[in-house]
Amino acid sequence: MLLVLGALVTLLALAIGGGVTLVYVNAAVSTVGSAEFSNELAIPPLAPSRLRPDGAREFELEMRSGRTEFRPGQATETWGFNGSYLGPTLRARRGERVAVTVRNQLPEASSVHWHGMHLPAAMDGGPHQMVQAGGAWSPQWTVDQPAATLWYHPHPHGVTEKHVQRGLAGMFLLDDEVSESLPLPRNYGVDDLPVIVQDVKFRGAEFDSSHAMFRDTGFLGDRTMVNGTLTPYREVGDELIRLRLLNASTARIYTFGFADERQFSLIGTDGGLMERPLALDRVQLSPGERAEIVVRMRAGERTVLRGNKLDAGLGFWNQRFAGGDDTFDILQLRAAETLRPAPELPSVLTRASTPDGSDSVRERRFDINLAGINGKPMAMDRIDLAVTRGTAETWIVHNNDGMPHNFHIHDVQFRVLARNDGPPPAELTGPKDTVFLPPNATVTLAMRFDGPADPNSPYMYHCHLLWHEDQGMMGQFVVVDAGQSPGTPPPMPPGHHGH
């Protein structure tokens, strides 16, 4: 009897082990070499705007449900802004007053967060500014930050991953005197291309948004789209092409490079231009991060933007199940037989716009893991900290989890002062609002809180791997005047989904 029992236990162990091995082997995906690049890259239209009598530039966004044909004859249920999928590119200039009328025609409440934008907390579009089904919201603010590639997306607590996956996202570009004076590619859709990268998976005609086994990072797809286009190509007619890369995926971390290993110039990060161009052949972006790169093309050639394997010290298990072994051919660039000449990139782009930590009045520490931040999951009715308007602070963020995370702070752009025990790599020296943290990593960040004080309206800080955010990996802070106490967050908004 014992022999039979022992044999059964052994068989069971072998079956489980074999099953895990099969799951491990089948977990890695790759589209390298198999992408046909048969679809011309869609370019999101520039959103129309009108100047109101009071001088404000007014945009209109409508959240809609619809159907989108990503593949011929197969219509997929999707959500979008002013269309069935994604949204138009908003564009404004520093110093302008901006007003946006947001209407929600979805079957449920959602919100629109202006990711990377410096603006009053009540206009931020976080989980406290829900827009009810059939309702509208009209935030307005004055653009007061450097030229940058920002974006907008929903932020409903508990269901952000689902809303972004369905297609609610778009770019928000800012210009200023500095960016307009530099000889950089700037003809939108011609030599200055938005590149909104998402990973997706289909089950029949519909999106398959399920989390596969052991995927603690959240949803990971088996193919990529750019601007809602599968296997896209773009014909270009200029020697220098500027790509505004946005990782709009919900959990995937990309290591962007070109299939032929060519170098490119990193000219901008989340919050705007670098001080000077940086020559790279790889740039890593976690969800929510942006990078502006300029690549030189030769007449008649083709090159492919690729997502390479992730080199972040994730370990054997996480490397596979957090998508670190996955590779993608993302976008093909096809150069015309004759190219318009472009000037060399300037050696200096702009002056640093973020604090260097020398005037920080306070240091704060944040331990982040899937259980929450500093041991606490998000609570909509709890203010976690108050910062004093006009002051700079240093935040030390440590990932004490075994899985990858990142950290996004609303309203501010920060400077990465250190990563682990040393200075940050050169590609992290530009203005940032989101930063990647591999397991056991620490980053030291300096930022200034110079927006209006509002003790009752909080901003968020959170992991931007959206399933982690939905699980409660988020906290809230308010900006107060010196000596002022934090107030009480607004009552739980109708349509609230979360914890």
N, C-alpha and C positions, 0 to 999 in steps of 0.2 A: 504493500500500500504506500509506504514511504517512498519507494523507488518510483512508483507511478506519479505521486505528488511532486516529487523532485523533478521528474521529467517534464511534467506540465508547467512547473514554474520556469524551468529552463527554456521551454518552447515559448512561453509567454514573454520572457525577457528578450529572447531573440526576435520575436515578432515586433515587440515595442522598439527594440534597438534598430531593427531593419526598417520599421516605419519612420523613425526619426531620421535615419540615414537618408531614406528616400525623400523626405521633406527637405532635408538640408541640401541634397544634390539638386533638387528641382527648384530651390528657392531663388537662385541667381537667374537673372534675365539679361538679354542683350539684343539690341537691334543693330549692332555694328556690322556693316557689310551687307545687311539685308534690306535696308530702307531704300525704296525706289525713288524717292523725291519726285513724286508725280503731281503734286499739288502746289500751285503758286501760293506763296505766303500771303495771307490776308493782312492788311494793315488797318488797325482800328481807326475809324475816321476821327478827325479832330472835332470835338464837340462844339456846335455853334453856341455863341453867347451873344448877349445884347447888353449895351450900356444903359443902365437905368438913369432916370433924371438925377438921382443923387450921386451918380458917378460910379456906382458899383457895377462890376461885371457879373451878369447873372447867367447861370447855367441851369439846365433842367435835366434831371435824371429820373427815369421811371423803371422800377424793378418789375420785371415781367416774367411769366412762365411761357414756354413755347416749345417748339421742336426744331432741332438743328440736324442737317444732313452732313455729318462728318465724313461719311462714306456714301457713295452713290446709292440711292434707293433705300437707305436705312436711316430713318428719322429717329433721333434720340430726344427724350424729354430733357429739357434744360431750362436754366434761368439765366437772365441777362439784364443789362441796363440798356434801355432804349432799343432793344432787339432781343433775339432769343438766346444769345450767348456772349459773355464778356460785356464790355461797355466801351464807349468812346473815350478818347484821350482828352482830358481837360488840360488847358494850358493858360497860365496866368503869369504876371510879371511882379517882381518884388515892388511893394508899395501900393499895389492895386487892392481895392476892396472887392472881395469875392462874395457872391451870394449863390447858393445852390438850392433849388427847389427839388426835394426828393419826394417822389410819390411811390407808394407801395401797392402794386397790383398783384402781388403774390397771394397765395391762399393762407399765409401765416405772417406773423410779425417778423421783422428783421431790422437791421441797422446798417448805416454806412459810415465806416471809420476811415479817416483821412490819414493813412499810414505814413509817418514821417513828417507830418505837418505840425508846425508850431502855431497853436491857436487856443482860444479859451476852452476850458474843460467842458463846458456845456455844449460846445460845437464839435466836440471830438468824435462823436459817433460811436462811442463804446457801448457796453451793455446797458447803460442807464439812459441812452437816447434811442430807445426802440421806436420804430415806425410801424404802427398797427396796419394790418391788412386793410386796404382801402383808405389808409390815412396818408398824411403828408408831413414833412419836416423841412424847415427853412433855415439852416444855419448860415451865418455870415461872419466874415472875419477879414482882417487886413493881412495880406501876405507880407511877412517880415522875417525872411530867411534867405540864404543864398540860393542861386539857381541849383536845381536838383531834379532827379528822377524819383518821384514819389508814386504812390498808388493808393487805390481805394478798394475796400472790400467790406463785407458784413462782419459784425462782431457781437452776435447774440450769444449770451452766456449759455454754454452747454451744447450748442449746435452749430458753432462756427465752422467746423470741418465740413459738415454737410452742406451748408449754404455756399461756401467757397467752391467746393467740388462741383456743384451744380452749374457754376459758371459766373457767379457774381464777383467780378474783379475788373479793374481798369487802371490805366496810368493817369497820373496827374503831374504834368511837367511844369517846372518853374524856371523862369528866365530872370536875368538881372543884367546890370551894366557890364559887369566883368565877363559873363558868359557871352554877351553879344559883341564884345570887343575882341574876342580871341578868334584866330583863324582855325576854327574847329568845324567839322561837318555838322550842318544844322538844317538841311533841307529835309523836313519831316517826311518819312516814307520813301525818300530817294537815297540820300547818303547818311541819313540819321534814322535808324530803324528801331522801333519798339520790338522787344523780343520777350514775350510773356510765356514762360515755359511751365507747362503742367504735365504731370504724368497721369495717365488714365488707363482704365481697363474696361473692356466691353464684355457683356454677356448678351449675345444676340445683338439687338439694336440698341439696348439700353446700357448706361453706365453701370459697371459693377463696382460699388463703393465699399464692399466688405473688406474686413481686415483678415488677411491670411494668418495661418497658424504661426505663433511666436513673433508676430509683428507688433512688438510693444511700442514702436515709434508711431504707429498709426497706419493709415492707408498708404500702400505703395503700389503703383500701377506697373503694367508691363510694356507700355509704350509712351511716347511723349508727343505733345502737341505744342506748336508755337502760335500764339494769337488765335487759338482754336483751329489750327490747320494741322492735319496729320501729314507726315512725310513731306514737309514743305521745302520748296526751293525759292530763291529770290534772285532775279537778274539785277545786276548792279552796273552802273556806268561811270563810277568814280574810282580814282586810285585809293582814296581813303574812305572807309566805311565805319561809321560809328554805330555800335550795337548797344542799346540800352537793355541790359540783361536784368530780368526780374524773375526770381524764383517764386512763382505763384503756386507751387505744389504745396500740399498740406503737411507732408512729412519728409519728402525726399531731399537729400543733400547732394548737390551737383558739384563736380570738379570740371568746370568748363575749360576746354582747350580745342585746338584744331587737329584734325586727323593727320595732317602732315607736320605737326609739331611746330608750326610757324609761331614766331613771337608776335605779340600784339602789345599795345600800350594801354595800361589802365589809367584812365583820366578822371574817373569819378567813382565814389562809393555812395552809400545810402543817402547821405545828406548833402552831396554836392561834389564839386571838383576837388581833386587832390592838389597839393601845393605844386607838384610837378609830375609829369607823366612817368609811369613806371613800366619798364619792359618786363613782360612775363610770358610764360607759355601755358600757365594754368591759373585759374582763379576759382576759388571755392565759395559757393553760396548756399547757405541753409535757407529754409523757408522764410520769406519776407525780405531777404537781403537783395540789394541791387548792386550792379557794377556797370559803369560805362566804359566800354573798351573801343579802341580804334584799331582796325586791321587794315594792312596795306594789300591791295589786290594788283595782280598783273593781268594784262589784256588776255582774254580768251581762256583763262584758267577757271578751275572749279575747286572749291575747298569746302570742308564739312565741319561745322561746329559740333563738337562731341562732348558727351558726358563721360568722363573717365572714372576708373575705380577710385574710391575714397581712401586717402591716406591720412587717417586721423587716430591711429592707435586704438581702434575699437575692440580689438580682441577677436578671437576665432569665431565666436558665436554671433556677437553683434555685427561684425563685419558682414556676415552673410545675411542676417535677418533684419538689419537696419538698412539694407540696400547698398552696402559699401562695395560689394562685388559686382554690382550691376553696371552695364555700360550702354550708352545710347548714341546713335547718330541722330542729331537733333534738327539741323538746318543746313541745307546746301546753298552756298553763295556761288552764283555763276557770273563771271565777269564778261562784259561785252568785249568785242574785238578791238574797239577803240575806247579808251577811258579818258574822262575829263581829268586833267592834272590837278593835283591838290598840293597846297603848300605844306612844308614840314610842320610837324606839331611844335608849338612853342616850348621852350625849355622850362618856363615857369608859367603856371596857370593861375594861381590865386594865393591869397594869404590864409593862414589857418583861421578857422572861424569857431573852433571849440576850445574850451579852457584847458590849460596844461596841468591842472591840479595844484598849482602853487598857491592859489587863493581859496582853496576848499575850506569851508568852515566846519565840515563834519565828515566823518567817515562812517559808512554803514556796511554791514556784512549780510549777504544773502546766501543761504544754502538752498540749492534747488534740487528737487527730485520729484518723482511722480506722485509722491504723497502730498506735495504742496511746496510752498516757499517758506523757509524758516519753520518747518514743521506744521504749517497751517494751510489747509486747502482754502481756496477762495470763498469769501462770504460777501454777498452783495451789500449787506448792511453793516460792514465793518471797515472803517478807515484804518489802514495798516500803518501809515506814517504821514507826517506833515512836513513839508519843506518850506523854508522861508523865501519869499519872493526876492529876487535880486541876488541871491547867494549861489555859490558854487559848492558842490559836494563831490566826494569820491566814494564810489560804490565798488565793493569787492564781491564778486559773484563766483561761487564755487559749486560745481556740479559734483555732488557726492553720490550720484547714482551710477549704476553700471551701464547706462544707456546714454546715447547722445541727446542733448537738449540745445536750445539757444535761448537768448534773453533779449526781449524787446521792451523798450521804455517809450511810452507815449509822450508826445509834446516836445521832447528834447532831442538834440543830436549830441552824442558824446564822443570823447576821444578815448581810445584804448591806450592806457598808460603802460600796461604790462600784461603779458600772458604767461601764466605759471610764474617762474622765477626770473624771467628775462624780459627784455623789451619786446613789443609786438613785432611780427613780421611786417615788412614795408607795406604790403597790401592792406593792412589794417590800420594804417596811419591817417586815412582820410576820415571825414565826419561820418559817424555811424549812428544808427538807431536800433540795430539788431546785430547780435554777435553770436557766433557758434561756440558751443562748449562741449567738446568730447568728454567721455567719462573721466572724472577726477581732475578736470581742468579748472583753472581759476583765471578770471580776467579782472583787471582793475580799470575802472572807468571814471572819467571826470566829465561833469556836466554842469550847466548853469540853468537855474530856474528863473527866467526873467519875464514870464507871462503874467497875466492879471491874476490877482489872488481871488480864490473862490473856495471858502472853507467847506462848502456843501457839495461841490461837484468834483468827483474824483477822476483822475487819470489812472490808467492801468500800467502794470509791468508784468510780463508773463513770458512763458515759453511759447514760441511761435510755431512749434510743431502742434498743429491745431487740435489734434485729439488730446494731447497733454493739456492744452489750455482748457478744453472742454471738461476734462477730468478735475479741474480745480487748481492747475499750476499757474496761479495768477494772484496778484495782490493789487491794492489800491492806495494811491497817495493823493493828497490835496496840497495846493499851493496856498500859503497864508501870509499875511503881512506880519512883520515882526511883532511878537507878543500876542498874536491872535491864536485862538484855539481852533482845532479842526471841528467842523460841524457834524451834521448827520447826513449820510447819503440820502438821496431822494427815495421815496417809497418804491418797493419792488415794482418795476414797470409791468403793465399788462403784456402778456405774450412772453414773459420770462420763462425760460426752459430749464435753467440750470440748477445747481446744487444749493 
